[in-house]
Amino acid sequence: MEKINISLFLICLLVGVAHSKPIIGDKQALTWCIAQAKVPDYKFQAFLDFACGIIDCTAIQPGGPCSFPDAGHSQQLQVRADYALNQYYKGKGTCNTDIGMIITFNPSHGNCIFQ
């Protein structure tokens, strides 16, 4: 009888873990904040100047895994803003919806990993 109780407990524990959703603060871990299309470059730059004083932006600095030196200036700003918006979102729990939007697919690409 004791073996049955232990087995039943383990099954319930595994089912509970399998159906639980990962949480970061009160946000689901499976959302990201990225830059909206058609936002003026100066708004992306202003956000980068602000956010990189608060969050770790080393990945988008020259030579970092999320810096794309071959991209055009506007595209490079948007890609850097994608990363910074998401880092700020994950760290502070808010997405700047003036220039960003919440998505439900992981925007990581190549060696550029989004949390």
HELIX and SHEET records of a PDB file:
HELIX    1   1 GLU A    2  HIS A   19  1                                  18    
HELIX    2   2 ASP A   41  ALA A   51  1                                  11    
HELIX    3   3 THR A   58  ILE A   60  5                                   3    
HELIX    4   4 HIS A   73  LYS A   92  1                                  20    
SHEET    1   A 2 ILE A  23  ILE A  24  0                                        
SHEET    2   A 2 LYS A  27  GLN A  28 -1                                        
SHEET    1   B 2 TRP A  32  ALA A  35  0                                        
SHEET    2   B 2 GLY A 100  ILE A 103 -1                                        
END                                                                             
